């Protein structure tokens, strides 16, 4: 794989991750649940939630699912748009 293809793939993956996190933050805020409240409902500490929401940490899939569950959401695999 040449470097241009590699960079393009990495950008696409980062864009998808950013989109997931941005949507999660909107969902949490619309539900009027604070990071602290969400932390109490999960095993994820508030500072980790804050770092994820500021895109300072790349969350593991398990962590993202754990944050979404009390909000009534989950992740789903769907075909990408080409």
PyMOL Python script that loads the backbone (N, CA, C, O; Angstrom):
from pymol import cmd

cmd.read_pdbstr("""\
ATOM      1  N   UNK A   1       0.851  -1.165   0.000  1.00  0.00           N
ATOM      2  CA  UNK A   1       0.000   0.000   0.000  1.00  0.00           C
ATOM      3  C   UNK A   1       0.904   1.238   0.000  1.00  0.00           C
ATOM      4  O   UNK A   1       1.824   1.347   0.811  1.00  0.00           O
ATOM      5  N   UNK A   2       0.633   2.149  -0.905  1.00  0.00           N
ATOM      6  CA  UNK A   2       1.446   3.361  -0.958  1.00  0.00           C
ATOM      7  C   UNK A   2       1.018   4.326   0.154  1.00  0.00           C
ATOM      8  O   UNK A   2      -0.042   4.162   0.759  1.00  0.00           O
ATOM      9  N   UNK A   3       1.852   5.323   0.408  1.00  0.00           N
ATOM     10  CA  UNK A   3       1.592   6.232   1.536  1.00  0.00           C
ATOM     11  C   UNK A   3       0.334   7.065   1.336  1.00  0.00           C
ATOM     12  O   UNK A   3      -0.335   7.397   2.314  1.00  0.00           O
ATOM     13  N   UNK A   4      -0.005   7.407   0.112  1.00  0.00           N
ATOM     14  CA  UNK A   4      -1.214   8.191  -0.157  1.00  0.00           C
ATOM     15  C   UNK A   4      -2.467   7.383   0.196  1.00  0.00           C
ATOM     16  O   UNK A   4      -3.400   7.919   0.794  1.00  0.00           O
ATOM     17  N   UNK A   5      -2.492   6.111  -0.166  1.00  0.00           N
ATOM     18  CA  UNK A   5      -3.614   5.230   0.157  1.00  0.00           C
ATOM     19  C   UNK A   5      -3.717   5.033   1.662  1.00  0.00           C
ATOM     20  O   UNK A   5      -4.812   5.054   2.224  1.00  0.00           O
ATOM     21  N   UNK A   6      -2.570   4.841   2.314  1.00  0.00           N
ATOM     22  CA  UNK A   6      -2.543   4.657   3.762  1.00  0.00           C
ATOM     23  C   UNK A   6      -3.106   5.889   4.466  1.00  0.00           C
ATOM     24  O   UNK A   6      -3.945   5.762   5.358  1.00  0.00           O
ATOM     25  N   UNK A   7      -2.660   7.056   4.082  1.00  0.00           N
ATOM     26  CA  UNK A   7      -3.127   8.305   4.695  1.00  0.00           C
ATOM     27  C   UNK A   7      -4.619   8.492   4.460  1.00  0.00           C
ATOM     28  O   UNK A   7      -5.341   8.924   5.359  1.00  0.00           O
ATOM     29  N   UNK A   8      -5.079   8.173   3.275  1.00  0.00           N
ATOM     30  CA  UNK A   8      -6.504   8.294   2.959  1.00  0.00           C
ATOM     31  C   UNK A   8      -7.343   7.374   3.846  1.00  0.00           C
ATOM     32  O   UNK A   8      -8.389   7.777   4.355  1.00  0.00           O
ATOM     33  N   UNK A   9      -6.883   6.149   4.023  1.00  0.00           N
ATOM     34  CA  UNK A   9      -7.599   5.197   4.889  1.00  0.00           C
ATOM     35  C   UNK A   9      -7.617   5.664   6.333  1.00  0.00           C
ATOM     36  O   UNK A   9      -8.649   5.600   7.002  1.00  0.00           O
ATOM     37  N   UNK A  10      -6.479   6.133   6.810  1.00  0.00           N
ATOM     38  CA  UNK A  10      -6.388   6.601   8.194  1.00  0.00           C
ATOM     39  C   UNK A  10      -7.316   7.797   8.430  1.00  0.00           C
ATOM     40  O   UNK A  10      -7.965   7.885   9.472  1.00  0.00           O
ATOM     41  N   UNK A  11      -7.377   8.705   7.473  1.00  0.00           N
ATOM     42  CA  UNK A  11      -8.264   9.864   7.592  1.00  0.00           C
ATOM     43  C   UNK A  11      -9.718   9.416   7.650  1.00  0.00           C
ATOM     44  O   UNK A  11     -10.502   9.933   8.445  1.00  0.00           O
ATOM     45  N   UNK A  12     -10.076   8.459   6.811  1.00  0.00           N
ATOM     46  CA  UNK A  12     -11.449   7.954   6.789  1.00  0.00           C
ATOM     47  C   UNK A  12     -11.819   7.332   8.137  1.00  0.00           C
ATOM     48  O   UNK A  12     -12.920   7.550   8.643  1.00  0.00           O
ATOM     49  N   UNK A  13     -10.909   6.568   8.707  1.00  0.00           N
ATOM     50  CA  UNK A  13     -11.155   5.931  10.004  1.00  0.00           C
ATOM     51  C   UNK A  13     -11.282   6.990  11.094  1.00  0.00           C
ATOM     52  O   UNK A  13     -12.183   6.909  11.928  1.00  0.00           O
ATOM     53  N   UNK A  14     -10.403   7.971  11.099  1.00  0.00           N
ATOM     54  CA  UNK A  14     -10.484   9.047  12.088  1.00  0.00           C
ATOM     55  C   UNK A  14     -11.778   9.840  11.943  1.00  0.00           C
ATOM     56  O   UNK A  14     -12.379  10.235  12.941  1.00  0.00           O
ATOM     57  N   UNK A  15     -12.205  10.073  10.712  1.00  0.00           N
ATOM     58  CA  UNK A  15     -13.475  10.771  10.480  1.00  0.00           C
ATOM     59  C   UNK A  15     -14.656   9.978  11.030  1.00  0.00           C
ATOM     60  O   UNK A  15     -15.573  10.558  11.611  1.00  0.00           O
ATOM     61  N   UNK A  16     -14.644   8.658  10.853  1.00  0.00           N
ATOM     62  CA  UNK A  16     -15.719   7.820  11.390  1.00  0.00           C
ATOM     63  C   UNK A  16     -15.719   7.858  12.919  1.00  0.00           C
ATOM     64  O   UNK A  16     -16.774   7.968  13.544  1.00  0.00           O
ATOM     65  N   UNK A  17     -14.542   7.768  13.505  1.00  0.00           N
ATOM     66  CA  UNK A  17     -14.438   7.820  14.966  1.00  0.00           C
ATOM     67  C   UNK A  17     -14.947   9.164  15.476  1.00  0.00           C
ATOM     68  O   UNK A  17     -15.696   9.211  16.452  1.00  0.00           O
ATOM     69  N   UNK A  18     -14.553  10.246  14.834  1.00  0.00           N
ATOM     70  CA  UNK A  18     -15.005  11.581  15.235  1.00  0.00           C
ATOM     71  C   UNK A  18     -16.525  11.689  15.147  1.00  0.00           C
ATOM     72  O   UNK A  18     -17.163  12.267  16.027  1.00  0.00           O
ATOM     73  N   UNK A  19     -17.090  11.142  14.105  1.00  0.00           N
ATOM     74  CA  UNK A  19     -18.543  11.174  13.917  1.00  0.00           C
ATOM     75  C   UNK A  19     -19.266  10.416  15.031  1.00  0.00           C
ATOM     76  O   UNK A  19     -20.270  10.896  15.557  1.00  0.00           O
ATOM     77  N   UNK A  20     -18.761   9.242  15.389  1.00  0.00           N
ATOM     78  CA  UNK A  20     -19.367   8.446  16.454  1.00  0.00           C
ATOM     79  C   UNK A  20     -19.326   9.220  17.771  1.00  0.00           C
ATOM     80  O   UNK A  20     -20.329   9.296  18.480  1.00  0.00           O
ATOM     81  N   UNK A  21     -18.179   9.787  18.094  1.00  0.00           N
ATOM     82  CA  UNK A  21     -18.039  10.513  19.351  1.00  0.00           C
ATOM     83  C   UNK A  21     -18.912  11.768  19.354  1.00  0.00           C
ATOM     84  O   UNK A  21     -19.555  12.071  20.359  1.00  0.00           O
ATOM     85  N   UNK A  22     -18.939  12.492  18.246  1.00  0.00           N
ATOM     86  CA  UNK A  22     -19.767  13.694  18.153  1.00  0.00           C
ATOM     87  C   UNK A  22     -21.242  13.353  18.349  1.00  0.00           C
ATOM     88  O   UNK A  22     -21.955  14.057  19.064  1.00  0.00           O
ATOM     89  N   UNK A  23     -21.694  12.285  17.721  1.00  0.00           N
ATOM     90  CA  UNK A  23     -23.092  11.864  17.886  1.00  0.00           C
ATOM     91  C   UNK A  23     -23.378  11.439  19.318  1.00  0.00           C
ATOM     92  O   UNK A  23     -24.431  11.767  19.865  1.00  0.00           O
ATOM     93  N   UNK A  24     -22.459  10.720  19.920  1.00  0.00           N
ATOM     94  CA  UNK A  24     -22.624  10.297  21.314  1.00  0.00           C
ATOM     95  C   UNK A  24     -22.767  11.521  22.229  1.00  0.00           C
ATOM     96  O   UNK A  24     -23.636  11.541  23.101  1.00  0.00           O
ATOM     97  N   UNK A  25     -21.922  12.535  22.037  1.00  0.00           N
ATOM     98  CA  UNK A  25     -21.978  13.738  22.872  1.00  0.00           C
ATOM     99  C   UNK A  25     -23.333  14.426  22.713  1.00  0.00           C
ATOM    100  O   UNK A  25     -23.931  14.854  23.701  1.00  0.00           O
ATOM    101  N   UNK A  26     -23.817  14.534  21.487  1.00  0.00           N
ATOM    102  CA  UNK A  26     -25.135  15.139  21.247  1.00  0.00           C
ATOM    103  C   UNK A  26     -26.228  14.363  21.975  1.00  0.00           C
ATOM    104  O   UNK A  26     -27.119  14.951  22.588  1.00  0.00           O
ATOM    105  N   UNK A  27     -26.151  13.052  21.902  1.00  0.00           N
ATOM    106  CA  UNK A  27     -27.147  12.198  22.562  1.00  0.00           C
ATOM    107  C   UNK A  27     -27.111  12.416  24.073  1.00  0.00           C
ATOM    108  O   UNK A  27     -28.155  12.561  24.709  1.00  0.00           O
ATOM    109  N   UNK A  28     -25.901  12.437  24.647  1.00  0.00           N
ATOM    110  CA  UNK A  28     -25.776  12.624  26.097  1.00  0.00           C
ATOM    111  C   UNK A  28     -26.325  13.983  26.519  1.00  0.00           C
ATOM    112  O   UNK A  28     -27.062  14.085  27.500  1.00  0.00           O
ATOM    113  N   UNK A  29     -25.969  15.012  25.784  1.00  0.00           N
ATOM    114  CA  UNK A  29     -26.431  16.356  26.135  1.00  0.00           C
ATOM    115  C   UNK A  29     -27.937  16.500  25.942  1.00  0.00           C
ATOM    116  O   UNK A  29     -28.606  17.122  26.768  1.00  0.00           O
ATOM    117  N   UNK A  30     -28.480  15.936  24.869  1.00  0.00           N
ATOM    118  CA  UNK A  30     -29.931  15.989  24.646  1.00  0.00           C
ATOM    119  C   UNK A  30     -30.694  15.259  25.743  1.00  0.00           C
ATOM    120  O   UNK A  30     -31.818  15.631  26.079  1.00  0.00           O
ATOM    121  N   UNK A  31     -30.080  14.218  26.298  1.00  0.00           N
ATOM    122  CA  UNK A  31     -30.698  13.466  27.391  1.00  0.00           C
ATOM    123  C   UNK A  31     -30.530  14.193  28.727  1.00  0.00           C
ATOM    124  O   UNK A  31     -31.067  13.762  29.747  1.00  0.00           O
ATOM    125  N   UNK A  32     -29.778  15.303  28.710  1.00  0.00           N
ATOM    126  CA  UNK A  32     -29.520  16.093  29.914  1.00  0.00           C
ATOM    127  C   UNK A  32     -28.886  15.258  31.030  1.00  0.00           C
ATOM    128  O   UNK A  32     -29.242  15.367  32.204  1.00  0.00           O
ATOM    129  N   UNK A  33     -27.931  14.421  30.613  1.00  0.00           N
ATOM    130  CA  UNK A  33     -27.172  13.601  31.550  1.00  0.00           C
ATOM    131  C   UNK A  33     -25.741  14.129  31.575  1.00  0.00           C
ATOM    132  O   UNK A  33     -25.088  14.233  30.537  1.00  0.00           O
ATOM    133  N   UNK A  34     -25.271  14.457  32.754  1.00  0.00           N
ATOM    134  CA  UNK A  34     -23.909  14.984  32.879  1.00  0.00           C
ATOM    135  C   UNK A  34     -22.893  13.843  32.767  1.00  0.00           C
ATOM    136  O   UNK A  34     -23.232  12.665  32.879  1.00  0.00           O
ATOM    137  N   UNK A  35     -21.661  14.232  32.547  1.00  0.00           N
ATOM    138  CA  UNK A  35     -20.584  13.243  32.527  1.00  0.00           C
ATOM    139  C   UNK A  35     -20.518  12.523  33.869  1.00  0.00           C
ATOM    140  O   UNK A  35     -20.296  11.313  33.925  1.00  0.00           O
ATOM    141  N   UNK A  36     -20.711  13.267  34.937  1.00  0.00           N
ATOM    142  CA  UNK A  36     -20.676  12.688  36.285  1.00  0.00           C
ATOM    143  C   UNK A  36     -21.787  11.656  36.458  1.00  0.00           C
ATOM    144  O   UNK A  36     -21.546  10.566  36.977  1.00  0.00           O
ATOM    145  N   UNK A  37     -23.001  11.993  36.025  1.00  0.00           N
ATOM    146  CA  UNK A  37     -24.120  11.053  36.126  1.00  0.00           C
ATOM    147  C   UNK A  37     -23.841   9.791  35.313  1.00  0.00           C
ATOM    148  O   UNK A  37     -24.071   8.676  35.780  1.00  0.00           O
ATOM    149  N   UNK A  38     -23.344   9.980  34.098  1.00  0.00           N
ATOM    150  CA  UNK A  38     -23.049   8.838  33.238  1.00  0.00           C
ATOM    151  C   UNK A  38     -21.963   7.965  33.854  1.00  0.00           C
ATOM    152  O   UNK A  38     -22.001   6.739  33.754  1.00  0.00           O
ATOM    153  N   UNK A  39     -21.006   8.610  34.484  1.00  0.00           N
ATOM    154  CA  UNK A  39     -19.940   7.872  35.155  1.00  0.00           C
ATOM    155  C   UNK A  39     -20.505   6.982  36.257  1.00  0.00           C
ATOM    156  O   UNK A  39     -20.060   5.848  36.432  1.00  0.00           O
ATOM    157  N   UNK A  40     -21.487   7.497  37.001  1.00  0.00           N
ATOM    158  CA  UNK A  40     -22.100   6.712  38.077  1.00  0.00           C
ATOM    159  C   UNK A  40     -22.920   5.531  37.537  1.00  0.00           C
ATOM    160  O   UNK A  40     -23.085   4.521  38.220  1.00  0.00           O
ATOM    161  N   UNK A  41     -23.425   5.667  36.318  1.00  0.00           N
ATOM    162  CA  UNK A  41     -24.239   4.592  35.725  1.00  0.00           C
ATOM    163  C   UNK A  41     -23.398   3.552  34.992  1.00  0.00           C
ATOM    164  O   UNK A  41     -23.907   2.508  34.582  1.00  0.00           O
ATOM    165  N   UNK A  42     -22.118   3.841  34.832  1.00  0.00           N
ATOM    166  CA  UNK A  42     -21.210   2.938  34.116  1.00  0.00           C
ATOM    167  C   UNK A  42     -19.963   2.712  34.971  1.00  0.00           C
ATOM    168  O   UNK A  42     -19.854   3.231  36.083  1.00  0.00           O
ATOM    169  N   UNK A  43     -19.043   1.942  34.442  1.00  0.00           N
ATOM    170  CA  UNK A  43     -17.761   1.769  35.137  1.00  0.00           C
ATOM    171  C   UNK A  43     -16.691   2.692  34.557  1.00  0.00           C
ATOM    172  O   UNK A  43     -15.505   2.530  34.844  1.00  0.00           O
ATOM    173  N   UNK A  44     -17.114   3.663  33.738  1.00  0.00           N
ATOM    174  CA  UNK A  44     -16.182   4.587  33.085  1.00  0.00           C
ATOM    175  C   UNK A  44     -16.042   5.832  33.967  1.00  0.00           C
ATOM    176  O   UNK A  44     -17.036   6.478  34.297  1.00  0.00           O
ATOM    177  N   UNK A  45     -14.810   6.162  34.343  1.00  0.00           N
ATOM    178  CA  UNK A  45     -14.616   7.325  35.206  1.00  0.00           C
ATOM    179  C   UNK A  45     -14.836   8.622  34.420  1.00  0.00           C
ATOM    180  O   UNK A  45     -14.629   8.672  33.207  1.00  0.00           O
ATOM    181  N   UNK A  46     -15.259   9.666  35.133  1.00  0.00           N
ATOM    182  CA  UNK A  46     -15.625  10.922  34.494  1.00  0.00           C
ATOM    183  C   UNK A  46     -14.475  11.524  33.683  1.00  0.00           C
ATOM    184  O   UNK A  46     -14.710  12.064  32.602  1.00  0.00           O
ATOM    185  N   UNK A  47     -13.261  11.444  34.174  1.00  0.00           N
ATOM    186  CA  UNK A  47     -12.142  12.017  33.422  1.00  0.00           C
ATOM    187  C   UNK A  47     -11.932  11.294  32.094  1.00  0.00           C
ATOM    188  O   UNK A  47     -11.542  11.915  31.105  1.00  0.00           O
ATOM    189  N   UNK A  48     -12.183  10.004  32.065  1.00  0.00           N
ATOM    190  CA  UNK A  48     -12.094   9.253  30.801  1.00  0.00           C
ATOM    191  C   UNK A  48     -13.183   9.706  29.849  1.00  0.00           C
ATOM    192  O   UNK A  48     -12.934   9.879  28.656  1.00  0.00           O
ATOM    193  N   UNK A  49     -14.399   9.902  30.371  1.00  0.00           N
ATOM    194  CA  UNK A  49     -15.503  10.387  29.542  1.00  0.00           C
ATOM    195  C   UNK A  49     -15.145  11.751  28.958  1.00  0.00           C
ATOM    196  O   UNK A  49     -15.361  11.997  27.772  1.00  0.00           O
ATOM    197  N   UNK A  50     -14.605  12.628  29.781  1.00  0.00           N
ATOM    198  CA  UNK A  50     -14.223  13.969  29.318  1.00  0.00           C
ATOM    199  C   UNK A  50     -13.158  13.892  28.225  1.00  0.00           C
ATOM    200  O   UNK A  50     -13.239  14.610  27.228  1.00  0.00           O
ATOM    201  N   UNK A  51     -12.177  13.037  28.406  1.00  0.00           N
ATOM    202  CA  UNK A  51     -11.112  12.901  27.394  1.00  0.00           C
ATOM    203  C   UNK A  51     -11.657  12.345  26.078  1.00  0.00           C
ATOM    204  O   UNK A  51     -11.245  12.772  24.999  1.00  0.00           O
ATOM    205  N   UNK A  52     -12.577  11.398  26.175  1.00  0.00           N
ATOM    206  CA  UNK A  52     -13.198  10.853  24.961  1.00  0.00           C
ATOM    207  C   UNK A  52     -13.960  11.958  24.243  1.00  0.00           C
ATOM    208  O   UNK A  52     -13.839  12.115  23.028  1.00  0.00           O
ATOM    209  N   UNK A  53     -14.750  12.729  25.001  1.00  0.00           N
ATOM    210  CA  UNK A  53     -15.580  13.767  24.407  1.00  0.00           C
ATOM    211  C   UNK A  53     -14.754  14.909  23.806  1.00  0.00           C
ATOM    212  O   UNK A  53     -15.228  15.604  22.907  1.00  0.00           O
ATOM    213  N   UNK A  54     -13.546  15.107  24.285  1.00  0.00           N
ATOM    214  CA  UNK A  54     -12.655  16.138  23.713  1.00  0.00           C
ATOM    215  C   UNK A  54     -11.726  15.550  22.650  1.00  0.00           C
ATOM    216  O   UNK A  54     -10.805  16.218  22.179  1.00  0.00           O
ATOM    217  N   UNK A  55     -11.978  14.297  22.280  1.00  0.00           N
ATOM    218  CA  UNK A  55     -11.163  13.586  21.282  1.00  0.00           C
ATOM    219  C   UNK A  55      -9.701  13.502  21.691  1.00  0.00           C
ATOM    220  O   UNK A  55      -8.804  13.552  20.850  1.00  0.00           O
ATOM    221  N   UNK A  56      -9.473  13.373  22.986  1.00  0.00           N
ATOM    222  CA  UNK A  56      -8.107  13.197  23.490  1.00  0.00           C
ATOM    223  C   UNK A  56      -7.789  11.713  23.663  1.00  0.00           C
ATOM    224  O   UNK A  56      -6.624  11.318  23.670  1.00  0.00           O
ATOM    225  N   UNK A  57      -8.821  10.905  23.800  1.00  0.00           N
ATOM    226  CA  UNK A  57      -8.678   9.448  23.922  1.00  0.00           C
ATOM    227  C   UNK A  57      -9.497   8.781  22.834  1.00  0.00           C
ATOM    228  O   UNK A  57     -10.592   9.233  22.497  1.00  0.00           O
ATOM    229  N   UNK A  58      -8.965   7.722  22.299  1.00  0.00           N
ATOM    230  CA  UNK A  58      -9.705   6.910  21.351  1.00  0.00           C
ATOM    231  C   UNK A  58     -10.334   5.768  22.144  1.00  0.00           C
ATOM    232  O   UNK A  58      -9.623   4.874  22.603  1.00  0.00           O
ATOM    233  N   UNK A  59     -11.663   5.785  22.312  1.00  0.00           N
ATOM    234  CA  UNK A  59     -12.279   4.787  23.191  1.00  0.00           C
ATOM    235  C   UNK A  59     -12.258   3.381  22.594  1.00  0.00           C
ATOM    236  O   UNK A  59     -12.348   3.200  21.380  1.00  0.00           O
ATOM    237  N   UNK A  60     -12.140   2.407  23.471  1.00  0.00           N
ATOM    238  CA  UNK A  60     -12.288   1.030  23.035  1.00  0.00           C
ATOM    239  C   UNK A  60     -13.763   0.798  22.736  1.00  0.00           C
ATOM    240  O   UNK A  60     -14.631   1.494  23.265  1.00  0.00           O
ATOM    241  N   UNK A  61     -14.033  -0.169  21.900  1.00  0.00           N
ATOM    242  CA  UNK A  61     -15.416  -0.487  21.523  1.00  0.00           C
ATOM    243  C   UNK A  61     -16.260  -0.772  22.765  1.00  0.00           C
ATOM    244  O   UNK A  61     -17.386  -0.287  22.868  1.00  0.00           O
ATOM    245  N   UNK A  62     -15.733  -1.546  23.699  1.00  0.00           N
ATOM    246  CA  UNK A  62     -16.467  -1.890  24.918  1.00  0.00           C
ATOM    247  C   UNK A  62     -16.848  -0.626  25.696  1.00  0.00           C
ATOM    248  O   UNK A  62     -17.967  -0.522  26.199  1.00  0.00           O
ATOM    249  N   UNK A  63     -15.939   0.317  25.794  1.00  0.00           N
ATOM    250  CA  UNK A  63     -16.204   1.568  26.510  1.00  0.00           C
ATOM    251  C   UNK A  63     -17.300   2.362  25.823  1.00  0.00           C
ATOM    252  O   UNK A  63     -18.196   2.889  26.482  1.00  0.00           O
ATOM    253  N   UNK A  64     -17.232   2.451  24.504  1.00  0.00           N
ATOM    254  CA  UNK A  64     -18.251   3.209  23.766  1.00  0.00           C
ATOM    255  C   UNK A  64     -19.620   2.575  23.943  1.00  0.00           C
ATOM    256  O   UNK A  64     -20.612   3.278  24.133  1.00  0.00           O
ATOM    257  N   UNK A  65     -19.679   1.246  23.883  1.00  0.00           N
ATOM    258  CA  UNK A  65     -20.951   0.544  24.090  1.00  0.00           C
ATOM    259  C   UNK A  65     -21.471   0.764  25.506  1.00  0.00           C
ATOM    260  O   UNK A  65     -22.674   0.925  25.714  1.00  0.00           O
ATOM    261  N   UNK A  66     -20.568   0.771  26.471  1.00  0.00           N
ATOM    262  CA  UNK A  66     -20.973   0.983  27.861  1.00  0.00           C
ATOM    263  C   UNK A  66     -21.526   2.390  28.067  1.00  0.00           C
ATOM    264  O   UNK A  66     -22.465   2.573  28.842  1.00  0.00           O
ATOM    265  N   UNK A  67     -20.959   3.383  27.387  1.00  0.00           N
ATOM    266  CA  UNK A  67     -21.454   4.756  27.513  1.00  0.00           C
ATOM    267  C   UNK A  67     -22.801   4.939  26.818  1.00  0.00           C
ATOM    268  O   UNK A  67     -23.645   5.698  27.292  1.00  0.00           O
ATOM    269  N   UNK A  68     -23.001   4.261  25.720  1.00  0.00           N
ATOM    270  CA  UNK A  68     -24.242   4.411  24.960  1.00  0.00           C
ATOM    271  C   UNK A  68     -25.428   3.671  25.581  1.00  0.00           C
ATOM    272  O   UNK A  68     -26.568   4.116  25.449  1.00  0.00           O
ATOM    273  N   UNK A  69     -25.174   2.558  26.250  1.00  0.00           N
ATOM    274  CA  UNK A  69     -26.253   1.708  26.758  1.00  0.00           C
ATOM    275  C   UNK A  69     -27.219   2.446  27.695  1.00  0.00           C
ATOM    276  O   UNK A  69     -28.429   2.341  27.495  1.00  0.00           O
ATOM    277  N   UNK A  70     -26.745   3.189  28.708  1.00  0.00           N
ATOM    278  CA  UNK A  70     -27.699   3.876  29.580  1.00  0.00           C
ATOM    279  C   UNK A  70     -28.450   5.009  28.876  1.00  0.00           C
ATOM    280  O   UNK A  70     -29.468   5.490  29.375  1.00  0.00           O
ATOM    281  N   UNK A  71     -27.951   5.425  27.734  1.00  0.00           N
ATOM    282  CA  UNK A  71     -28.614   6.467  26.951  1.00  0.00           C
ATOM    283  C   UNK A  71     -29.649   5.876  25.994  1.00  0.00           C
ATOM    284  O   UNK A  71     -30.356   6.608  25.301  1.00  0.00           O
ATOM    285  N   UNK A  72     -29.729   4.536  25.965  1.00  0.00           N
ATOM    286  CA  UNK A  72     -30.692   3.859  25.109  1.00  0.00           C
ATOM    287  C   UNK A  72     -30.214   3.678  23.675  1.00  0.00           C
ATOM    288  O   UNK A  72     -31.027   3.544  22.760  1.00  0.00           O
ATOM    289  N   UNK A  73     -28.902   3.673  23.474  1.00  0.00           N
ATOM    290  CA  UNK A  73     -28.330   3.522  22.131  1.00  0.00           C
ATOM    291  C   UNK A  73     -27.314   2.393  22.105  1.00  0.00           C
ATOM    292  O   UNK A  73     -26.856   1.924  23.147  1.00  0.00           O
ATOM    293  N   UNK A  74     -26.972   1.968  20.907  1.00  0.00           N
ATOM    294  CA  UNK A  74     -25.914   0.998  20.688  1.00  0.00           C
ATOM    295  C   UNK A  74     -25.228   1.346  19.370  1.00  0.00           C
ATOM    296  O   UNK A  74     -25.632   2.287  18.687  1.00  0.00           O
ATOM    297  N   UNK A  75     -24.215   0.607  19.021  1.00  0.00           N
ATOM    298  CA  UNK A  75     -23.555   0.777  17.722  1.00  0.00           C
ATOM    299  C   UNK A  75     -24.005  -0.351  16.797  1.00  0.00           C
ATOM    300  O   UNK A  75     -24.312  -1.454  17.247  1.00  0.00           O
ATOM    301  N   UNK A  76     -24.038  -0.062  15.527  1.00  0.00           N
ATOM    302  CA  UNK A  76     -24.439  -1.050  14.543  1.00  0.00           C
ATOM    303  C   UNK A  76     -23.496  -0.979  13.353  1.00  0.00           C
ATOM    304  O   UNK A  76     -23.045   0.103  12.976  1.00  0.00           O
ATOM    305  N   UNK A  77     -23.203  -2.109  12.771  1.00  0.00           N
ATOM    306  CA  UNK A  77     -22.356  -2.157  11.586  1.00  0.00           C
ATOM    307  C   UNK A  77     -23.245  -2.091  10.363  1.00  0.00           C
ATOM    308  O   UNK A  77     -24.139  -2.918  10.188  1.00  0.00           O
ATOM    309  N   UNK A  78     -22.999  -1.114   9.527  1.00  0.00           N
ATOM    310  CA  UNK A  78     -23.781  -0.941   8.298  1.00  0.00           C
ATOM    311  C   UNK A  78     -22.811  -0.749   7.131  1.00  0.00           C
ATOM    312  O   UNK A  78     -21.672  -0.328   7.331  1.00  0.00           O
ATOM    313  N   UNK A  79     -23.259  -1.055   5.920  1.00  0.00           N
ATOM    314  CA  UNK A  79     -22.389  -0.851   4.756  1.00  0.00           C
ATOM    315  C   UNK A  79     -21.999   0.615   4.634  1.00  0.00           C
ATOM    316  O   UNK A  79     -22.810   1.508   4.878  1.00  0.00           O
ATOM    317  N   UNK A  80     -20.763   0.847   4.259  1.00  0.00           N
ATOM    318  CA  UNK A  80     -20.304   2.231   4.075  1.00  0.00           C
ATOM    319  C   UNK A  80     -20.786   2.746   2.722  1.00  0.00           C
ATOM    320  O   UNK A  80     -21.037   1.988   1.785  1.00  0.00           O
ATOM    321  N   UNK A  81     -20.901   4.050   2.670  1.00  0.00           N
ATOM    322  CA  UNK A  81     -21.277   4.697   1.407  1.00  0.00           C
ATOM    323  C   UNK A  81     -20.024   4.845   0.576  1.00  0.00           C
ATOM    324  O   UNK A  81     -18.998   5.318   1.064  1.00  0.00           O
ATOM    325  N   UNK A  82     -20.101   4.452  -0.644  1.00  0.00           N
ATOM    326  CA  UNK A  82     -18.918   4.543  -1.522  1.00  0.00           C
ATOM    327  C   UNK A  82     -18.981   5.766  -2.378  1.00  0.00           C
ATOM    328  O   UNK A  82     -18.076   6.008  -3.176  1.00  0.00           O
TER     329      UNK A  82
END
""", "prot")
cmd.dss("prot")
cmd.show_as("cartoon", "prot")
cmd.util.cbc("prot")
cmd.orient("prot")
